[in-house]
Amino acid sequence: MSFDQIVQTTHCPFAKPSRMGTPVSVTGTDVEAGLREHRDTIEEFFASAREREFDGMLLTFEDPELGATLPALTRLTRRFFEALCAIYPSVYIQDDPDPDETWYAMIGGERFFVVSFAPCYPEHSPRYNFGSPQTYFLLQPASTFERNAELIDRRRVRIQRAFKATGKPYDAELANLENDMFKSVMPIDPIDRPVRWWEDEATVTALTSLTGRAEPTGPTGPTGRAEPTGRPKVELRKAG
């Protein structure tokens, strides 16, 4: 199923009429090289998002292993943000984030956050991608929420009820946290426990393996081969 088909089946009323920027795809497992290749396209999207009233930009990871399990998606998210840190000076990752502490990423002068849809999410998840082997990152500029703030507030409860009625509930408290780092990877069960994708790989794998699909040979690296999990924590840059 393509992402367009996912958009047509969602219960979010803002998805179908949304205005999207030029989509980009990363075809292999070298996430970092793929993002560098599309650096200008991504920056141009965010630089013009407010003026052109764009609602999102779709980034597709073609390799099925990158989102096959929740630990794999978590590693992909960490690699994604670390790659953005290396490419764009305005992107940083807090090394000791707090849920109530404001954090956001910024490219081209535009704040944004990420919503992921991946093969690891089961049918009861709002992030279910209907059998597609690809992983989708929807990059959403803050300006789209500013334009639609009043309408979102009016429909918020109705949207939550619609998802719940179809067996795909999401945690409203998690969605409303100030710190967007806690929203980048949606948990599976329980849905109210944030996935701390920025932690060291051993810790993240242990936590996510409790709720995601099991990995038969342990966590895999960029090549898809099994790798040890006891890596030291990567130092992440603070703001400023």
KOLMI-123074 format. One record per residue: z, y, x of N, C-alpha, C in turn; residue number from 1. Coordinates in steps of 0.2 Angstrom, whole numbers. Atoms other than C-alpha are relative to their C-alpha. Layout:
BEGIN
nw, nv, nu, caw, cav, cau, cw, cv, cu, kese
Z, Y, X, Z, Y, X, Z, Y, X, NUM;
...
END
This chain:
BEGIN
nw, nv, nu, caw, cav, cau, cw, cv, cu, kese
0, -6, 4, 0, 0, 0, 0, 6, 4, 1;
0, -6, -4, -4, 17, 7, 5, 5, -3, 2;
-6, -5, 1, 8, 32, 7, -2, 3, -7, 3;
2, -3, 6, -2, 40, -7, 2, -4, -6, 4;
-3, 4, 5, 2, 25, -18, 7, 0, -1, 5;
-7, -1, 0, 20, 27, -14, 2, 6, -4, 6;
-2, -7, 3, 20, 45, -19, -1, -1, -8, 7;
2, 0, 7, 12, 40, -36, 5, -4, -4, 8;
-5, 5, 4, 26, 27, -40, 7, 3, 1, 9;
-7, -3, 0, 41, 38, -35, 3, 3, -6, 10;
-3, -4, 5, 53, 45, -47, 2, 7, 1, 11;
-1, -7, -2, 54, 61, -38, -6, 5, -3, 12;
5, -4, 4, 45, 74, -49, -4, 5, 5, 13;
3, -5, -4, 40, 85, -34, -5, -3, 5, 14;
5, 4, -5, 30, 71, -24, -7, 1, -2, 15;
8, 1, 2, 14, 70, -34, -3, 7, 1, 16;
4, -6, -1, 10, 89, -34, 1, 3, 7, 17;
-1, -3, -7, 15, 92, -16, -6, 1, 4, 18;
5, -1, -4, 4, 100, -4, 1, -2, 7, 19;
-1, 4, -6, 2, 90, 12, -4, 3, 6, 20;
4, -2, -6, -3, 95, 30, -4, -5, 2, 21;
4, 6, -3, -15, 85, 41, 5, -5, 2, 22;
-4, 6, -2, -8, 68, 43, -2, -2, 7, 23;
1, 3, -6, -6, 60, 60, 3, -7, 1, 24;
-2, 7, -1, -4, 42, 66, 1, -2, 7, 25;
-2, 3, -7, 4, 33, 81, -2, -7, 0, 26;
3, 7, 1, -6, 17, 83, 3, -5, 4, 27;
-3, 5, -4, 4, 8, 97, 7, 1, 0, 28;
-8, -1, 0, 22, 6, 102, 2, 5, 5, 29;
-2, -5, -4, 22, 20, 114, 0, 7, -4, 30;
-2, -5, 5, 30, 32, 102, -1, 7, 4, 31;
0, -7, -4, 32, 46, 116, -7, 2, 1, 32;
7, -2, -2, 14, 46, 121, -4, 2, -6, 33;
3, -1, 6, 8, 46, 103, 2, 7, -3, 34;
-2, -6, 2, 19, 61, 99, -3, 6, 4, 35;
3, -5, -4, 13, 71, 114, -7, 1, -2, 36;
7, 0, 2, -5, 67, 109, -1, 5, -6, 37;
1, -4, 6, -2, 76, 92, 5, 6, 0, 38;
-4, -6, -1, 9, 90, 99, -2, 6, -4, 39;
2, -6, 3, -2, 104, 94, -1, 0, -8, 40;
1, 1, 7, -6, 97, 77, 7, 1, -4, 41;
-7, 0, 3, 13, 95, 73, 2, 7, 0, 42;
-3, -7, 0, 17, 113, 79, -4, 4, -4, 43;
4, -5, 4, 2, 121, 70, 2, -1, -8, 44;
-2, 1, 7, 8, 113, 54, 7, 4, -2, 45;
-6, -4, 1, 26, 120, 55, -1, 7, 1, 46;
1, -8, -1, 20, 137, 61, -3, 3, -6, 47;
4, -2, 6, 9, 138, 45, 3, -2, -6, 48;
-3, 4, 6, 20, 128, 33, 2, 5, -6, 49;
-2, -4, 5, 28, 143, 25, -5, 4, -3, 50;
5, -4, 3, 13, 154, 23, -5, -4, -4, 51;
5, 4, 3, 2, 140, 17, 3, -4, -6, 52;
-4, 3, 5, 16, 133, 6, -1, -8, 0, 53;
0, 7, -1, 15, 116, 13, 7, -3, -2, 54;
-6, 4, 2, 28, 103, 7, 2, -6, 5, 55;
-1, 5, -4, 26, 90, 20, -6, -2, 4, 56;
5, 3, -4, 17, 81, 34, 2, -7, 1, 57;
-1, 7, 0, 15, 63, 35, -2, -3, 7, 58;
1, 3, -7, 17, 54, 52, 1, -8, -1, 59;
0, 8, 1, 13, 35, 52, 0, -3, 6, 60;
0, 4, -5, 18, 23, 64, -3, -7, -2, 61;
4, 5, 2, 5, 9, 63, 3, -7, 2, 62;
-2, 6, -2, 14, -5, 73, 6, -2, -5, 63;
-5, 3, 5, 24, -16, 60, 7, -1, 3, 64;
-7, 2, -2, 38, -20, 72, 5, 6, 1, 65;
-4, -6, 0, 44, -2, 73, 5, 1, -5, 66;
-4, -1, 6, 51, -2, 56, 2, -7, -4, 67;
-1, 6, 3, 53, -21, 53, 7, -2, -2, 68;
-7, 1, 1, 72, -21, 53, 3, 7, 0, 69;
-4, -7, -1, 85, -7, 51, 2, 2, 7, 70;
-1, -2, -7, 90, -8, 69, -6, 2, 3, 71;
6, -3, -3, 72, -6, 74, -2, 7, -3, 72;
1, -7, 3, 70, 9, 62, 4, 5, 3, 73;
-5, -4, -3, 86, 16, 70, -3, 2, 7, 74;
2, -1, -6, 79, 14, 87, -6, 5, 0, 75;
6, -4, 0, 62, 22, 82, 2, 7, -2, 76;
-2, -7, 2, 71, 37, 74, 3, 3, 7, 77;
-3, -3, -7, 81, 40, 91, -6, 1, 5, 78;
6, -1, -5, 65, 38, 101, -4, 6, -2, 79;
4, -5, 3, 56, 50, 89, 4, 7, 2, 80;
-3, -6, -2, 69, 64, 91, 1, 1, 7, 81;
-1, -2, -7, 72, 62, 109, -7, 2, 3, 82;
6, -2, -2, 53, 63, 111, -1, 8, -2, 83;
1, -6, 2, 53, 79, 101, 4, 5, 4, 84;
-4, -4, -4, 67, 86, 112, -4, 2, 7, 85;
3, 0, -6, 56, 83, 127, -6, 5, -1, 86;
6, -4, 1, 41, 92, 119, 1, 7, -2, 87;
-1, -6, 3, 48, 106, 109, 7, 3, 2, 88;
-6, -3, -2, 62, 117, 117, 5, 1, -6, 89;
-4, -2, 6, 68, 121, 99, 4, -6, -3, 90;
-3, 6, 3, 73, 103, 95, 6, -2, 5, 91;
-6, 2, -4, 90, 97, 101, 4, -5, -5, 92;
-4, 4, 4, 102, 83, 96, 7, 1, 2, 93;
-8, -1, -2, 121, 85, 95, 2, -6, 3, 94;
-2, 7, -3, 130, 73, 106, 7, -2, -3, 95;
-6, 2, 3, 146, 73, 95, 0, 3, -7, 96;
1, -3, 6, 140, 77, 77, 5, -1, -5, 97;
-5, 0, 6, 151, 81, 62, -4, 0, -6, 98;
4, -1, 6, 145, 78, 44, 0, 7, -3, 99;
-1, -7, 3, 151, 95, 39, -3, 6, 4, 100;
3, -5, -5, 143, 104, 54, -7, 1, -1, 101;
7, -1, 1, 126, 112, 51, -4, -2, 6, 102;
5, 1, -5, 112, 105, 61, -7, -1, -3, 103;
7, 1, 2, 93, 105, 59, -4, 1, 6, 104;
5, 0, -5, 78, 103, 69, -5, 6, -1, 105;
5, -6, 1, 65, 117, 71, -6, 0, 5, 106;
6, -1, -4, 47, 118, 77, -4, 5, -3, 107;
5, -6, 2, 35, 133, 76, 4, 5, -4, 108;
-3, -5, 4, 49, 143, 69, 2, -2, -7, 109;
-2, 2, 6, 52, 132, 54, 5, -6, 1, 110;
-5, 5, 1, 67, 121, 50, -3, -6, -4, 111;
3, 6, 3, 63, 103, 45, 5, -6, 0, 112;
-3, 6, -1, 70, 86, 42, -4, -6, -2, 113;
4, 6, 0, 64, 68, 41, 2, -4, -6, 114;
-2, 5, 5, 63, 56, 27, -5, -6, 2, 115;
3, 6, -2, 58, 38, 32, -1, -5, -5, 116;
1, 6, 5, 50, 24, 22, -3, -6, 5, 117;
2, 5, -4, 49, 7, 31, 0, -7, -3, 118;
0, 7, 3, 46, -12, 29, 7, -3, -1, 119;
-7, 3, 0, 65, -15, 32, 3, 1, -7, 120;
-4, -2, 7, 70, -7, 15, -2, -4, -5, 121;
2, 5, 5, 71, -19, 1, -2, 4, -6, 122;
2, -3, 7, 65, -16, -17, 4, 4, -3, 123;
-5, -4, 4, 81, -9, -23, 1, 7, 4, 124;
-1, -6, -4, 80, 5, -10, -5, 6, -2, 125;
4, -6, 1, 73, 23, -13, -5, 0, 5, 126;
5, -1, -6, 64, 21, 4, -4, -6, 0, 127;
5, 6, 0, 55, 5, -1, -7, 2, 1, 128;
7, -3, -1, 37, 6, 5, -5, -5, -3, 129;
4, 5, 4, 30, -8, -7, -4, -4, 4, 130;
3, 5, -4, 25, -20, 6, -4, 2, 5, 131;
4, -3, -6, 16, -9, 18, 3, -2, 7, 132;
-3, 2, -6, 18, -15, 36, 2, 6, 4, 133;
-1, -6, -4, 18, 3, 42, 6, 4, -1, 134;
-6, -4, 1, 33, 15, 44, -3, 7, 0, 135;
2, -6, 1, 31, 32, 37, 6, 5, 1, 136;
-5, -6, -1, 40, 48, 43, -3, 6, -4, 137;
3, -6, 4, 38, 62, 30, 4, 6, 3, 138;
-3, -6, -3, 42, 79, 39, -1, 5, -5, 139;
0, -5, 5, 47, 91, 27, 3, 7, 2, 140;
-3, -7, -2, 49, 110, 31, 5, 3, -5, 141;
-5, -3, 4, 64, 119, 24, -3, 5, -5, 142;
3, -5, 5, 53, 132, 16, -2, -3, -7, 143;
2, 3, 6, 47, 120, 3, 6, -1, -5, 144;
-6, 0, 4, 65, 118, -3, 3, 7, -2, 145;
-2, -7, 2, 68, 137, -3, -4, 2, -6, 146;
4, -2, 5, 53, 139, -14, 2, -3, -7, 147;
-2, 4, 6, 59, 125, -26, 7, 0, -2, 148;
-8, 1, 0, 78, 128, -25, 2, 0, -7, 149;
-2, 0, 7, 80, 133, -43, -2, -6, -4, 150;
2, 6, 4, 70, 119, -50, 3, -6, 2, 151;
-3, 6, -2, 78, 106, -39, 7, 0, -3, 152;
-6, 0, 3, 95, 112, -45, 0, -2, -7, 153;
0, 2, 7, 90, 110, -63, -1, -7, -1, 154;
2, 7, 1, 83, 93, -60, 4, -5, 4, 155;
-4, 4, -5, 95, 86, -47, 3, -7, -4, 156;
-3, 6, 3, 105, 75, -59, -5, -4, -4, 157;
5, 4, 3, 90, 69, -69, -3, -4, 5, 158;
3, 4, -5, 82, 63, -53, 4, -5, 2, 159;
-4, 5, -2, 97, 54, -48, 1, -6, -5, 160;
0, 5, 6, 98, 45, -65, -6, -4, 0, 161;
6, 4, 0, 80, 40, -64, 0, -5, 5, 162;
0, 5, -5, 82, 32, -48, 5, -6, -1, 163;
-5, 5, 1, 98, 23, -53, -2, -4, -6, 164;
2, 4, 5, 90, 17, -69, -5, -5, 2, 165;
5, 5, -2, 77, 8, -60, 2, -4, 6, 166;
-3, 4, -5, 89, 0, -48, -1, 2, 7, 167;
1, -2, -7, 86, 11, -33, 4, 6, 1, 168;
-4, -6, -1, 101, 22, -32, 0, 3, 7, 169;
-1, -3, -6, 104, 34, -18, 7, 4, 0, 170;
-6, -3, 0, 120, 42, -12, 0, 8, 0, 171;
1, -7, 1, 121, 60, -18, 4, 4, 6, 172;
-4, -4, -5, 135, 65, -6, -3, 0, 7, 173;
3, 0, -6, 126, 59, 9, -6, 5, 0, 174;
6, -5, 1, 110, 69, 3, 2, 7, 1, 175;
-3, -7, 0, 121, 84, 2, 4, 2, 6, 176;
-4, -2, -6, 129, 84, 19, -3, 6, 4, 177;
2, -5, -4, 127, 99, 30, -4, -2, 6, 178;
3, 3, -6, 122, 89, 45, -6, -4, -1, 179;
6, 4, 2, 104, 83, 43, -1, -6, 5, 180;
0, 6, -5, 107, 70, 58, 2, -6, -4, 181;
-3, 6, 4, 116, 59, 45, -5, -2, -5, 182;
5, 2, 6, 101, 59, 33, -6, -3, 2, 183;
7, 2, -2, 87, 54, 44, -1, -8, -1, 184;
1, 7, 2, 90, 35, 42, 4, -2, -6, 185;
-4, 2, 6, 95, 29, 25, 3, -7, 1, 186;
-2, 7, -1, 107, 15, 25, -2, -5, -6, 187;
2, 5, 5, 104, -1, 14, 6, -1, -4, 188;
-6, 2, 3, 121, -8, 9, 6, 0, 5, 189;
-1, -5, 5, 133, 1, 7, -4, 6, 1, 190;
5, -6, -1, 122, 16, 4, 4, 6, 2, 191;
-4, -6, -1, 137, 28, 7, 2, 0, 8, 192;
-2, 0, -7, 139, 23, 26, -6, 3, 4, 193;
5, -2, -4, 128, 34, 37, -2, -4, 6, 194;
3, 4, -6, 117, 26, 50, 0, 5, 6, 195;
-1, -4, -6, 122, 34, 67, -5, -1, 5, 196;
6, 2, -4, 105, 32, 75, 1, 3, 7, 197;
0, -4, -7, 110, 44, 90, 5, -4, 4, 198;
-5, 3, -4, 124, 32, 96, -4, -5, 5, 199;
3, 4, -5, 121, 20, 110, -2, -7, -4, 200;
4, 5, 3, 110, 5, 106, 4, -6, -2, 201;
-4, 6, 2, 123, -9, 106, 4, 2, -6, 202;
-4, -2, 6, 134, 1, 93, -4, 0, -6, 203;
5, -1, 6, 119, 5, 82, -2, -7, -3, 204;
2, 7, 2, 113, -13, 82, 5, -4, -4, 205;
-6, 4, 3, 130, -20, 78, 1, 3, -7, 206;
-1, -3, 7, 132, -8, 63, -6, -1, -5, 207;
5, 1, 4, 115, -9, 56, -2, -7, -2, 208;
2, 7, 1, 113, -28, 58, 4, -3, -6, 209;
-4, 3, 6, 127, -30, 45, -3, 1, -7, 210;
3, -2, 6, 116, -22, 32, -7, -1, -1, 211;
7, 1, 0, 98, -24, 37, -2, -7, 1, 212;
3, 7, -1, 87, -39, 40, 2, -2, 7, 213;
-2, 3, -7, 93, -50, 54, -6, 0, 5, 214;
5, 1, -5, 83, -50, 70, 1, -6, 4, 215;
-1, 7, -2, 81, -68, 76, 1, 0, 8, 216;
-1, 1, -7, 81, -64, 95, 3, 6, 3, 217;
-3, -6, -3, 91, -48, 96, -5, 6, 0, 218;
4, -6, 1, 85, -30, 97, -6, -1, 5, 219;
6, 0, -4, 68, -27, 104, -2, 7, 2, 220;
2, -7, -3, 61, -13, 115, -7, 2, -2, 221;
7, -3, 1, 45, -3, 115, -6, -5, 0, 222;
5, 5, 0, 35, -19, 119, 1, -5, -5, 223;
-1, 6, 5, 42, -30, 106, 4, -6, 3, 224;
-3, 6, -3, 51, -41, 118, 8, 1, -1, 225;
-8, 0, 1, 70, -45, 116, 3, 3, 7, 226;
-4, -3, -5, 81, -34, 127, 7, 0, -1, 227;
-7, -1, 0, 99, -33, 131, 2, 6, -4, 228;
-2, -6, 4, 109, -21, 120, 5, 4, 3, 229;
-6, -3, -3, 123, -16, 132, -3, 6, 4, 230;
2, -6, -4, 114, 0, 138, 5, 6, 0, 231;
-5, -6, 0, 124, 15, 143, -3, 5, -5, 232;
2, -6, 5, 123, 30, 130, -4, 5, 4, 233;
5, -5, -3, 109, 42, 133, 4, 7, -1, 234;
-3, -7, 1, 115, 60, 136, -5, 4, -4, 235;
4, -4, 5, 109, 71, 122, 1, 7, 1, 236;
-1, -7, -2, 106, 89, 124, 4, 4, -6, 237;
-3, -4, 5, 117, 102, 115, -4, 6, -2, 238;
3, -6, 1, 111, 118, 107, 2, 5, 5, 239;
-2, -5, -5, 110, 133, 118, -3, -1, 7, 240;
END
